[in-house]
């Protein structure tokens, strides 16, 4: 092995999958663009921006819009690279790039979901959720962020298939399920225990993952390739 492979194996491993790193970072950047556009709409809609339900609707819509835009950009990039290079890669084909894109999308989403919670971790005390005084807000926030990350992977897989087949039914089903899962946060605002929204989120994750798994004929090889 070369000296840099012995000293920095993580960097050397990432260099072998440079395209995967680019996809991961680019998908996270597209999620940030959706957040930026949502923030601009939130600032413009001054009279009703205090209502969480209104903010949730256009935020989810922009996230799914930029997810589809990212898929289209990847496909156009793949076509452009195939014209100028004879070397081919399977990264831009099949479900593998969708999984990587979903991880980037979900990781950035989870980071922003949890960063506000971590901001309160400096103390002086421990914060508990209003609906459940025995459940620390750090635990509930981490569980919700983890569920959303897994859901974003499934939604990216389904969205890529919807774009590939030009199926509005698949794309609308992704938008609807994203809207329903995000609406669970309204239960917390209403004073209910966050356990209800967490359980519903993981139930939605199990159902969506089972549907996605069945949709791709049980092909789990792409999941192991990205590990």
Rosetta silent file (secondary structure, phi, psi, omega in degrees, C-alpha in Angstrom):
SEQUENCE: XXXXXXXXXXXXXXXXXXXXXXXXXXXXXXXXXXXXXXXXXXXXXXXXXXXXXXXXXXXXXXXXXXXXXXXXXXXXXXXXXXXXXXXXXXXXXXXXXXXXXXXXXXXXXXXXXXXXXXXXXXXXXXXXXXXXXXXXXXXXXXXXXXXXXXXXXXXXXXXXXXXXXXXXXXXXXXXXXXXXXXXXXXXXXXXXXXXXXXXXXXXXXXXXXXXXXXXXXXXXXXXXXXX
SCORE:     score description
SCORE:     0.000 S_00000001
   1 L     0.000  149.705  175.706    0.000    0.000    0.000 S_00000001
   2 L   -72.342  162.136 -176.909    1.011    3.570   -0.594 S_00000001
   3 H   -61.875  -35.716 -177.506    1.852    5.749    2.420 S_00000001
   4 H   -73.481  -24.970  176.821   -1.363    7.782    2.104 S_00000001
   5 H   -74.256  -31.301  178.390   -3.462    4.599    2.107 S_00000001
   6 H   -76.438  -34.272 -173.203   -1.821    3.459    5.337 S_00000001
   7 H   -89.912  -35.081 -177.846   -2.120    6.825    7.093 S_00000001
   8 L  -129.684   70.989 -176.641   -5.475    8.057    5.872 S_00000001
   9 H   -64.151  -30.541 -179.526   -7.542    4.990    4.920 S_00000001
  10 H   -66.422  -45.366  178.454  -10.818    6.928    5.146 S_00000001
  11 H   -64.172  -41.064  179.647   -9.662    9.515    2.618 S_00000001
  12 H   -64.330  -38.592  177.770   -8.259    6.815    0.337 S_00000001
  13 H   -66.788  -37.940  178.661  -11.552    4.934    0.513 S_00000001
  14 H   -68.368  -32.522 -179.850  -13.515    8.047   -0.312 S_00000001
  15 H   -66.003  -29.381  177.614  -11.227    8.760   -3.273 S_00000001
  16 H   -68.554  -22.740 -179.809  -12.217    5.417   -4.779 S_00000001
  17 L  -122.146   52.832 -177.201  -15.830    6.596   -4.790 S_00000001
  18 H   -61.938  -38.267  179.662  -15.337   10.225   -5.760 S_00000001
  19 H   -65.400  -35.694  177.782  -18.509   10.250   -7.838 S_00000001
  20 H   -65.735  -39.200  177.843  -20.504    8.952   -4.880 S_00000001
  21 H   -64.890  -40.462  179.037  -19.147   11.760   -2.698 S_00000001
  22 H   -63.645  -42.832  178.031  -20.066   14.309   -5.366 S_00000001
  23 H   -61.964  -42.881 -178.935  -23.598   12.903   -5.581 S_00000001
  24 H   -61.735  -48.424 -178.320  -23.956   12.955   -1.800 S_00000001
  25 H   -68.385  -39.563 -179.144  -22.810   16.559   -1.455 S_00000001
  26 H   -66.299  -41.135  178.126  -24.786   17.755   -4.475 S_00000001
  27 H   -64.643  -38.207  176.006  -28.023   16.214   -3.251 S_00000001
  28 H   -63.787  -37.445  177.858  -27.478   17.851    0.147 S_00000001
  29 H   -64.972  -38.261  178.140  -26.914   21.156   -1.658 S_00000001
  30 H   -65.590  -35.192  175.985  -30.216   20.754   -3.520 S_00000001
  31 H   -65.414  -38.382  177.171  -31.967   20.252   -0.178 S_00000001
  32 H   -63.645  -35.859  176.550  -30.382   23.497    1.014 S_00000001
  33 H   -64.055  -39.805  177.010  -31.740   25.232   -2.096 S_00000001
  34 H   -65.088  -36.761  176.801  -35.228   24.025   -1.229 S_00000001
  35 H   -66.004  -40.065  178.200  -34.744   25.356    2.296 S_00000001
  36 H   -61.889  -45.689 -179.960  -33.613   28.718    0.912 S_00000001
  37 H   -65.736  -38.728  176.885  -36.681   29.003   -1.314 S_00000001
  38 H   -63.272  -38.653  178.902  -38.944   27.983    1.573 S_00000001
  39 H   -65.429  -38.730  178.902  -37.347   30.663    3.744 S_00000001
  40 H   -65.263  -41.109  177.059  -37.959   33.320    1.095 S_00000001
  41 H   -66.262  -38.610  179.626  -41.628   32.355    0.852 S_00000001
  42 H   -63.498  -40.130  178.588  -41.865   32.331    4.641 S_00000001
  43 H   -68.847  -35.526 -178.888  -40.452   35.847    4.805 S_00000001
  44 H   -73.798  -34.794 -177.827  -42.786   37.068    2.073 S_00000001
  45 L   -88.788   66.965 -174.265  -45.933   35.545    3.607 S_00000001
  46 L   -63.197  -42.847 -174.501  -45.822   37.683    6.737 S_00000001
  47 L   -64.122  -31.807 -172.805  -49.526   37.485    7.795 S_00000001
  48 L  -117.203   12.433 -175.947  -49.701   33.676    7.902 S_00000001
  49 L   -76.119   -9.395  177.174  -46.124   32.636    8.534 S_00000001
  50 L   -78.123  -14.440 -179.334  -46.881   31.996   12.200 S_00000001
  51 L   -86.834  118.240 -176.262  -49.024   29.012   11.207 S_00000001
  52 H   -64.588  -34.626 -178.377  -46.882   25.878   11.132 S_00000001
  53 H   -61.680  -40.461  178.828  -49.262   24.037    8.797 S_00000001
  54 H   -65.172  -44.451  178.761  -48.791   26.649    6.066 S_00000001
  55 H   -61.668  -38.996 -177.396  -45.007   26.537    6.409 S_00000001
  56 H   -64.692  -39.657 -175.119  -45.049   22.746    6.286 S_00000001
  57 H   -63.339  -54.615 -176.369  -46.996   22.556    3.010 S_00000001
  58 H   -75.385  -22.127  175.897  -44.735   24.664    0.825 S_00000001
  59 H   -67.253  -46.072  178.318  -41.586   23.364    2.549 S_00000001
  60 H   -65.399  -40.626  179.486  -42.436   19.768    1.628 S_00000001
  61 H   -60.381  -44.625 -179.462  -43.460   20.833   -1.872 S_00000001
  62 H   -67.971  -35.499  177.806  -40.141   22.579   -2.496 S_00000001
  63 H   -61.890  -44.539 -179.949  -38.186   19.615   -1.133 S_00000001
  64 H   -71.626  -32.913  177.016  -39.854   17.240   -3.570 S_00000001
  65 H   -62.831  -46.192 -179.401  -39.531   19.726   -6.413 S_00000001
  66 H   -73.616  -23.616  173.912  -35.780   20.015   -5.917 S_00000001
  67 H   -65.521  -44.682  177.944  -35.490   16.248   -5.515 S_00000001
  68 H   -65.450  -40.611  177.595  -36.951   15.817   -8.997 S_00000001
  69 H   -61.452  -39.671  178.120  -34.715   18.600  -10.332 S_00000001
  70 H   -62.579  -42.674  179.141  -31.682   16.842   -8.868 S_00000001
  71 H   -61.955  -42.033  178.915  -32.642   13.587  -10.599 S_00000001
  72 H   -65.324  -39.380  178.336  -33.018   15.416  -13.918 S_00000001
  73 H   -64.202  -41.399  179.060  -29.640   17.120  -13.457 S_00000001
  74 H   -62.774  -42.415 -179.780  -27.978   13.761  -12.744 S_00000001
  75 H   -65.408  -41.845  177.782  -29.493   12.227  -15.866 S_00000001
  76 H   -66.229  -36.971  177.321  -28.374   15.140  -18.043 S_00000001
  77 H   -65.133  -40.504  178.522  -24.896   14.954  -16.510 S_00000001
  78 H   -62.277  -41.303  178.347  -24.726   11.246  -17.242 S_00000001
  79 H   -64.865  -41.080 -179.734  -25.630   11.875  -20.892 S_00000001
  80 H   -66.134  -41.156  179.759  -23.012   14.615  -21.189 S_00000001
  81 H   -67.326  -34.040 -179.980  -20.283   12.439  -19.629 S_00000001
  82 H   -68.019  -22.388  179.547  -21.110    9.526  -21.930 S_00000001
  83 H   -80.824  -30.029 -173.970  -20.440   11.752  -24.941 S_00000001
  84 H  -105.654   -5.998 -178.446  -17.004   12.916  -23.842 S_00000001
  85 L  -135.267  139.365  177.354  -15.715    9.814  -22.065 S_00000001
  86 L   -85.138  -18.360 -179.983  -15.480    6.195  -23.128 S_00000001
  87 L   -76.785  134.820 -179.337  -15.327    4.979  -19.560 S_00000001
  88 L  -114.430  153.586  178.241  -18.684    3.994  -18.143 S_00000001
  89 L  -137.395  147.471  179.739  -19.790    3.685  -14.563 S_00000001
  90 L   -88.788    4.315 -176.539  -22.820    2.067  -12.989 S_00000001
  91 L   -65.767  -35.777 -177.332  -23.088    4.814  -10.376 S_00000001
  92 L   -89.123    4.464 -177.810  -25.539    6.851  -12.462 S_00000001
  93 L  -121.253  148.338  178.322  -27.645    3.830  -13.368 S_00000001
  94 L    76.147 -167.671 -174.503  -30.059    1.784  -11.317 S_00000001
  95 L   -79.656   -7.178 -172.443  -31.038    2.431   -7.717 S_00000001
  96 H   -63.998  -45.970 -178.146  -27.537    3.017   -6.398 S_00000001
  97 H   -68.280  -28.484  177.686  -27.315    6.738   -7.151 S_00000001
  98 H   -68.307  -36.350  177.670  -30.828    7.221   -5.773 S_00000001
  99 H   -65.622  -44.760  179.140  -29.770    5.671   -2.480 S_00000001
 100 H   -63.529  -42.828  178.530  -26.728    7.942   -2.271 S_00000001
 101 H   -63.186  -39.904  178.121  -28.842   10.976   -3.185 S_00000001
 102 H   -64.571  -36.272  176.751  -31.397   10.019   -0.545 S_00000001
 103 H   -65.676  -41.132  177.358  -28.660    9.769    2.074 S_00000001
 104 H   -64.614  -43.890  179.413  -27.416   13.244    1.174 S_00000001
 105 H   -63.282  -47.692 -177.355  -30.927   14.640    1.211 S_00000001
 106 H   -69.901  -36.650  179.950  -31.837   12.913    4.455 S_00000001
 107 H   -64.987  -43.434  179.056  -28.557   13.697    6.224 S_00000001
 108 H   -67.275  -38.935  177.357  -28.859   17.416    5.544 S_00000001
 109 H   -63.003  -45.464  179.381  -32.518   17.369    6.571 S_00000001
 110 H   -64.236  -36.943  179.673  -31.694   15.532    9.805 S_00000001
 111 H   -61.650  -43.991 -179.845  -28.840   17.918   10.521 S_00000001
 112 H   -73.825  -29.265  176.427  -31.127   20.928   10.343 S_00000001
 113 H   -67.171  -36.395 -171.306  -33.830   19.143   12.325 S_00000001
 114 H   -97.412  -15.860 -174.944  -31.438   18.316   15.142 S_00000001
 115 H   -66.793  -35.346  178.222  -29.151   21.347   15.196 S_00000001
 116 H   -67.359  -32.997  177.292  -31.741   23.467   17.013 S_00000001
 117 H   -69.836  -43.306 -179.878  -32.111   20.743   19.616 S_00000001
 118 H   -66.785  -24.769  178.641  -28.357   20.458   20.102 S_00000001
 119 L   -63.010  -24.004  179.178  -28.144   24.210   20.531 S_00000001
 120 L   -92.541    0.959 -175.005  -29.923   23.761   23.858 S_00000001
 121 L   -76.315  -10.633 -177.969  -27.616   20.976   25.004 S_00000001
 122 L   -72.119   -8.904  176.347  -25.147   23.359   26.609 S_00000001
 123 L   104.936 -168.237    9.821  -27.354   23.546   29.641 S_00000001
 124 L   -81.883  -15.106 -177.928  -27.827   24.446   32.353 S_00000001
 125 L  -122.371 -174.433  177.925  -30.534   21.770   32.559 S_00000001
 126 L  -100.094  131.937 -179.260  -32.090   18.976   30.506 S_00000001
 127 L   -91.401  137.322  177.001  -35.030   19.847   28.284 S_00000001
 128 E  -115.804  157.750 -179.410  -38.040   17.568   28.113 S_00000001
 129 E   -72.647  142.897 -177.965  -40.805   17.487   25.538 S_00000001
 130 L   -60.786  -36.154 -177.383  -43.956   19.415   26.507 S_00000001
 131 L   -80.098  -16.026 -179.032  -46.259   16.462   25.780 S_00000001
 132 E  -144.765   95.795 -175.566  -44.161   13.949   27.727 S_00000001
 133 E   -63.431  -13.137 -178.698  -42.198   15.320   30.714 S_00000001
 134 E   -95.733   -4.438 -176.823  -40.229   12.055   31.032 S_00000001
 135 E  -107.043  113.864  178.315  -38.857   12.055   27.483 S_00000001
 136 E   -61.597  142.835 -178.133  -35.785   14.262   26.842 S_00000001
 137 H   -67.131  -23.272  178.104  -36.140   16.391   23.755 S_00000001
 138 H   -68.219  -36.921  179.859  -32.716   15.186   22.536 S_00000001
 139 H   -70.383  -47.820 -179.195  -33.982   11.595   22.341 S_00000001
 140 H   -63.804  -39.583  178.762  -37.217   12.452   20.541 S_00000001
 141 H   -64.650  -40.671  179.636  -35.379   14.738   18.115 S_00000001
 142 H   -66.444  -40.771  179.375  -32.799   12.063   17.297 S_00000001
 143 H   -65.124  -42.395  179.220  -35.464    9.426   16.691 S_00000001
 144 H   -67.127  -40.122  179.019  -37.454   11.683   14.390 S_00000001
 145 H   -65.260  -38.472  178.700  -34.353   12.741   12.461 S_00000001
 146 H   -65.371  -41.826  179.159  -33.315    9.099   11.978 S_00000001
 147 H   -63.415  -41.345 -179.545  -36.748    8.144   10.675 S_00000001
 148 H   -66.850  -33.999  177.845  -36.750   11.031    8.197 S_00000001
 149 H   -63.346  -45.955  177.437  -33.300   10.034    6.905 S_00000001
 150 H   -63.538  -38.691  178.635  -34.509    6.528    6.105 S_00000001
 151 H   -65.986  -37.464  179.321  -37.662    7.879    4.497 S_00000001
 152 H   -64.118  -33.854  176.206  -35.665   10.246    2.296 S_00000001
 153 H   -64.048  -46.503  179.031  -33.701    7.283    0.929 S_00000001
 154 H   -64.660  -42.158 -179.645  -36.935    5.487    0.015 S_00000001
 155 H   -65.085  -34.935  178.063  -38.487    8.635   -1.440 S_00000001
 156 H   -67.825  -39.149  176.232  -35.426    9.238   -3.611 S_00000001
 157 H   -61.963  -46.754 -178.696  -35.619    5.707   -4.970 S_00000001
 158 H   -68.839  -38.248  179.420  -39.307    6.076   -5.785 S_00000001
 159 H   -64.998  -40.359  177.741  -38.886    9.565   -7.235 S_00000001
 160 H   -61.947  -39.926  177.368  -36.112    8.357   -9.544 S_00000001
 161 H   -66.842  -38.876  178.405  -38.380    5.592  -10.768 S_00000001
 162 H   -63.710  -40.009  177.520  -41.209    8.075  -11.248 S_00000001
 163 H   -68.767  -41.722 -179.033  -39.009   10.361  -13.329 S_00000001
 164 H   -61.911  -42.869 -178.326  -37.620    7.443  -15.316 S_00000001
 165 H   -93.544   -0.907 -177.296  -41.081    6.091  -16.151 S_00000001
 166 L    54.082   45.824 -178.259  -42.703    9.540  -16.264 S_00000001
 167 L  -101.765  107.230  176.814  -45.240    8.344  -13.751 S_00000001
 168 H   -68.547  -25.575  179.922  -47.072   11.183  -12.052 S_00000001
 169 H   -64.774  -42.601  178.884  -48.765    8.654   -9.793 S_00000001
 170 H   -66.687  -44.264 -178.806  -45.452    7.648   -8.194 S_00000001
 171 H   -63.741  -40.701  178.774  -44.301   11.249   -7.830 S_00000001
 172 H   -69.176  -33.206  177.870  -47.606   12.306   -6.269 S_00000001
 173 H   -67.052  -36.938  176.155  -47.517    9.328   -3.897 S_00000001
 174 H   -65.354  -45.505  178.909  -44.055   10.429   -2.706 S_00000001
 175 H   -61.457  -42.306 -179.098  -45.271   13.997   -2.220 S_00000001
 176 H   -65.791  -45.993 -179.502  -48.371   12.810   -0.366 S_00000001
 177 H   -65.863  -37.284  176.352  -46.500   10.451    1.956 S_00000001
 178 H   -63.624  -40.505  179.539  -43.890   13.146    2.687 S_00000001
 179 H   -65.811  -40.840 -178.940  -46.670   15.588    3.475 S_00000001
 180 H   -67.339  -43.705 -179.794  -48.424   13.130    5.785 S_00000001
 181 H   -65.614  -41.559  179.113  -45.273   12.192    7.701 S_00000001
 182 H   -66.777  -29.803  179.478  -44.268   15.834    8.102 S_00000001
 183 H   -67.526  -16.515  177.886  -47.780   16.645    9.319 S_00000001
 184 L   -62.221  -25.393  178.856  -47.153   14.405   12.316 S_00000001
 185 H   -66.242  -19.627  177.501  -45.159   17.252   13.831 S_00000001
 186 H   -66.965  -24.256  176.509  -48.425   19.143   14.197 S_00000001
 187 H   -64.917  -37.549  178.455  -49.348   16.646   16.930 S_00000001
 188 H   -65.421  -39.357  179.267  -46.420   17.933   18.997 S_00000001
 189 H   -66.771  -29.899  179.814  -47.605   21.500   18.539 S_00000001
 190 L   -78.641   -4.338  176.659  -51.074   20.448   19.693 S_00000001
 191 L    99.286    2.938  178.172  -49.629   19.196   22.995 S_00000001
 192 L   -76.125  160.476  177.605  -49.670   15.454   22.312 S_00000001
 193 L   -66.085  138.015  179.035  -46.812   13.240   23.390 S_00000001
 194 H   -66.007  -12.659  177.562  -44.095   13.021   20.714 S_00000001
 195 H   -60.879  -33.447  179.314  -44.200    9.244   21.096 S_00000001
 196 H   -64.908  -47.139 -179.364  -47.298    9.212   18.883 S_00000001
 197 H   -68.241  -35.371  179.136  -45.579   11.040   16.045 S_00000001
 198 H   -66.700  -45.816  179.261  -42.390    8.970   16.464 S_00000001
 199 H   -62.798  -41.405  178.708  -44.272    5.672   16.334 S_00000001
 200 H   -65.933  -36.593  179.197  -46.266    6.827   13.301 S_00000001
 201 H   -65.771  -42.344  179.334  -43.075    7.981   11.592 S_00000001
 202 H   -73.315  -29.201  173.121  -41.382    4.608   12.074 S_00000001
 203 H   -65.825  -42.871  176.594  -44.541    2.829   10.959 S_00000001
 204 H   -63.399  -37.572  177.842  -44.501    4.947    7.809 S_00000001
 205 H   -63.653  -43.443 -179.774  -40.790    4.121    7.381 S_00000001
 206 H   -64.326  -44.179 -179.577  -41.481    0.378    7.645 S_00000001
 207 H   -66.813  -43.392 -179.766  -44.354    0.515    5.155 S_00000001
 208 H   -66.729  -40.390  178.899  -42.468    2.747    2.710 S_00000001
 209 H   -65.028  -40.788  178.397  -39.323    0.622    2.944 S_00000001
 210 H   -64.590  -41.963  177.992  -41.339   -2.568    2.356 S_00000001
 211 H   -64.228  -43.160  179.590  -43.081   -0.998   -0.639 S_00000001
 212 H   -66.378  -41.683  179.026  -39.761    0.272   -2.061 S_00000001
 213 H   -60.601  -43.875  178.764  -38.068   -3.074   -1.449 S_00000001
 214 H   -68.891  -32.760 -178.915  -40.860   -4.874   -3.282 S_00000001
 215 H   -65.679  -34.251 -179.224  -40.797   -2.272   -6.048 S_00000001
 216 L   -99.995   26.863  173.083  -37.168   -3.022   -6.802 S_00000001
 217 L    58.969   29.165  177.478  -37.677   -6.779   -6.739 S_00000001
 218 L    70.544   19.287 -178.843  -35.886   -7.188   -3.426 S_00000001
 219 L   -79.289  104.325 -177.719  -32.548   -6.098   -4.888 S_00000001
 220 L  -103.826    5.328  179.761  -30.497   -5.118   -1.817 S_00000001
 221 H   -59.617  -41.130  178.911  -27.076   -5.188   -3.486 S_00000001
 222 H   -59.815  -28.040  179.187  -26.941   -1.393   -3.909 S_00000001
 223 H   -66.822  -37.712 -179.104  -27.377   -1.014   -0.145 S_00000001
 224 H   -78.394  -26.487 -178.703  -24.249   -3.058    0.524 S_00000001
 225 H   -68.806  -28.184 -176.370  -22.215   -1.370   -2.216 S_00000001
 226 L   -90.578   -3.597 -179.330  -22.440    2.037   -0.561 S_00000001
 227 L   -80.637    0.000    0.000  -21.335    0.820    2.878 S_00000001
